[in-house]
Amino acid sequence: MNGTQSELDEVDRGILHLLQQDARNNTTREIGNAVGVSAGTVRNRIEKLEETGVLRGYIPNIDYEKAGYQLSILFTCTADDPSETLAEEILDQHGVVTVRKLLAGEENYHVGVVGTDTDDVSSIADSIRTLGLDIVRSDVLDDEFVQPFNHFGKEIAEDNT
């Protein structure tokens, strides 16, 4: 398995589907029961998915407003010299939670930030500008809805439960 979709089998896809639903509370035994393999096999598969870079990490879904950060902003930006290094520098800035580097177009970065108030968000915007990004637009986010990618084994996970 070198990380391409074609090399993931049904068990891998089922594991990925269930991890996307709830990586923290789904035990390897529960996942194994859902996809029809042992807990040990699930542990081995997860380890292999991590080693090959298919599974890159486990990130909690945080309600920033409840955590004291009332403002969630999406900045649409332009960078003359987009790079992985620049994306990492943006992520290092206070308040930045996501960076999406777009493949084409003038507006080539979407930067998600959270802040306590407008002064905090303004400070974050200034730090982004110092890295060479031009903020083209800023939008206040109301909510974000995420679901597991439906091609990762929903059928196998549901068929075996």
C-alpha positions in Angstrom: 0.0 0.0 0.0 1.6 3.3 -1.1 -1.3 5.5 -0.2 -3.4 5.4 -3.4 -7.1 4.6 -3.1 -6.8 1.7 -5.5 -4.7 -0.2 -3.0 -7.1 0.2 -0.1 -9.3 -2.9 0.4 -12.8 -3.1 1.9 -11.5 -3.6 5.4 -9.2 -0.5 5.2 -12.1 1.6 3.8 -14.4 0.4 6.5 -11.8 1.3 9.2 -11.3 4.7 7.7 -15.1 5.3 7.5 -15.5 4.5 11.2 -12.5 6.5 12.3 -13.9 9.5 10.4 -17.2 9.1 12.3 -15.5 9.0 15.8 -11.9 8.1 16.1 -11.9 8.6 19.9 -14.8 6.4 20.9 -14.7 3.6 18.4 -12.6 0.8 19.9 -10.6 -1.5 17.8 -12.9 -4.3 18.9 -16.0 -2.3 17.8 -14.4 -1.4 14.5 -13.3 -5.1 14.0 -16.9 -6.3 14.6 -18.2 -3.7 12.2 -15.8 -4.7 9.4 -15.6 -8.4 10.1 -12.0 -8.7 11.4 -10.3 -9.0 14.8 -9.2 -6.1 17.0 -5.6 -7.1 16.3 -6.1 -6.9 12.6 -7.7 -3.4 13.0 -4.7 -2.3 15.1 -2.3 -3.6 12.4 -4.3 -2.0 9.6 -4.4 1.4 11.4 -0.7 1.2 12.0 -0.1 0.5 8.3 -2.4 3.3 7.2 -0.5 5.7 9.5 2.9 4.5 8.2 1.9 5.0 4.6 0.5 8.5 5.3 -3.1 7.6 4.3 -4.1 8.3 8.0 -2.3 11.5 8.9 -3.7 12.2 12.4 -6.6 12.5 14.7 -7.9 16.0 15.2 -10.6 16.8 17.7 -13.8 18.7 16.6 -13.8 21.7 18.8 -16.6 24.1 19.4 -14.5 27.3 19.5 -17.3 29.5 20.6 -17.9 27.3 23.7 -14.1 27.5 24.3 -14.2 31.3 24.4 -13.4 32.1 20.8 -16.6 33.8 19.6 -15.3 34.7 16.1 -14.6 32.2 13.4 -13.4 33.8 10.2 -12.5 32.5 6.8 -9.9 34.6 5.0 -9.6 34.2 1.2 -6.0 35.2 0.3 -3.6 35.7 -2.5 0.1 34.8 -2.2 2.5 35.6 -5.0 4.7 32.6 -4.0 2.6 29.8 -2.7 4.5 27.0 -1.1 4.2 24.3 1.6 6.7 26.3 3.7 4.4 29.3 3.5 1.4 27.2 4.5 3.4 26.0 7.6 4.3 29.6 8.4 0.6 30.6 8.2 -0.4 27.7 10.5 2.2 28.9 13.1 0.4 32.2 13.5 -1.8 32.8 16.6 -5.4 32.0 15.9 -4.9 30.1 12.6 -6.7 26.7 12.7 -6.8 25.7 9.0 -4.9 26.5 5.8 -6.1 25.3 2.4 -3.7 25.9 -0.4 -5.5 25.9 -3.8 -4.0 24.5 -6.9 -5.0 27.3 -9.3 -6.3 30.8 -9.4 -5.3 34.1 -8.0 -7.0 33.6 -4.6 -4.9 30.6 -3.7 -5.3 30.3 0.1 -8.2 29.8 2.4 -7.2 30.5 6.0 -9.5 29.7 8.9 -9.0 31.6 12.1 -10.6 31.9 15.4 -10.5 34.8 17.7 -11.9 36.2 20.9 -13.0 39.5 19.5 -12.6 41.9 16.5 -9.3 43.2 17.9 -7.9 39.6 18.1 -9.0 38.8 14.6 -7.5 42.1 13.3 -4.2 41.1 14.9 -4.3 37.7 13.3 -5.1 39.3 9.9 -2.0 41.6 10.4 0.2 38.6 11.1 -1.0 36.9 8.0 -0.3 40.0 5.9 3.3 40.1 7.2 3.9 36.7 5.7 3.1 38.2 2.2 -0.5 37.3 1.8 -3.1 39.7 0.5 -6.5 39.2 2.2 -9.0 39.5 -0.6 -12.1 38.7 1.5 -13.1 37.8 5.0 -16.3 35.9 5.9 -17.6 35.2 9.4 -18.4 31.5 9.6 -21.6 30.5 11.3 -21.1 26.8 11.5 -19.3 24.0 9.7 -20.7 20.6 8.8 -18.4 17.6 8.2 -19.2 14.0 7.3 -17.1 11.0 6.5 -16.1 10.6 2.9 -18.7 8.2 1.7 -16.4 6.1 -0.4 -14.5 4.8 2.6 -16.4 1.6 3.4 -19.7 2.8 4.7 -21.2 -0.4 3.2 -18.8 -2.8 4.8 -19.2 -1.1 8.2 -23.0 -1.2 8.0 -23.3 -4.7 6.5 -21.4 -6.3 9.4 -23.2 -4.6 12.3 
